[in-house]
Amino acid sequence: MTGPLDGIRVLDLTAMVSGPVATMMLADQGADVIKIEPPGGELMRNVGINNRGMTSSFLSCNRSKRSLAIDLKAPAGLAAVRKLVGTADVLVQNFRPGAIERMGLGEEAVRAIQPSIVYVSISGFGESGPYAGQRVYDPVIQALCGLAEIQSDRKTGTPRMVRTIVPDKTTAVTAAQAITAALLSRERTGRAQHVRLSMLDTMVAYLWPESMSALNFVGREGDPARGQMGLDLIYRTQDGYITAGAVTDAEWAGMCDALDRPDLVEDARFRTPGDRFRNAAERREITAGEIAKHASADLITRLQARQVPCAPILSRMDVLENDQVAENRIIEVHQDPILGPVRQPRPAARFAETPARIRRMAPFLGADNGDILGELGYGEEEIRKLTDDGVLVSSPPELEAAAS
């Protein structure tokens, strides 16, 4: 069975995480995603554990794609990609503003070749403003969007970063959704468009519903930080850590019963959700003291029996063995002829009629040069000459493995 995006061709000129993960999602859903890289490959090919020339980080951002490694600075290389543009539905790029135009693949140049293309530009800060031309990595966005302040240490007030690249990956999901929306709009109206999104725009919108909603009413703003004081729900037990949260009255009553503290239900400080919110710090101190008296597994059983949301704090290795993860078949192991067994999470969205799936592991650099150019009408001699001239580059896994 084909995926929901079968028949859609995407040219992926992105690097690092936000763009590649967005296009990887489209590839898992059936799109023919062609990753276009410079002869040396993109940076993520050098990040992570190396297995026979494939790094763990690159694999996890670029599965299900094909690879074209080509020198866009060479006229013959640019000409080949321009020819490829004529076959594409979507082009995605995440260069700093102005760079793609200098390369000869800006929107105007691309749309002159393929008027119906959905042209997508992902940036750090947008196309104008004091930060627009600056380099960007995930921590910079965490700092600017308020996320680092949200994570501030409770005792010292020192801002902290989230230890995973939330802005990059949130931008990827936002981009993938925007691309499919643009394709649907094109299908309905016959008109293609330029989709622009920045990591900063994405993260401000992402944080707003609960982390910044106190700023909704102009002139009647509240302190957004107050809403964060009760959300760090990590509790130490006799033998580990759990999380547990009680928002509704029924959940609060269940937690108090599980902790053998029924008196807290009628405590005036905690009687209503509003009371519990206003006295969150005191409530957390009391519940933390009670939770510390129990073993994790026993308390989880008691809380679950009373419909209180809770879970053990798992290590990343523990996640692989978790019963719910196994039941959902979230983690798959694929047998690759070069890399051997490879573990990957399956695509999260499950389609009843057009299933998404991992179609192949991430491609080695230039692995599909011949096939892609052959589809454009290039003959074997032309492809061989482009390779001999250094316009096309491929790096077989055995050569990379020897080099490493």
Summary of the structure (lengths in Angstrom):
residues: 404
radius of gyration: 25.4
end to end distance: 38.6
largest distance: 84.2
contacts: 1242
relative contact order: 0.15
helix: 44%
strand: 14%
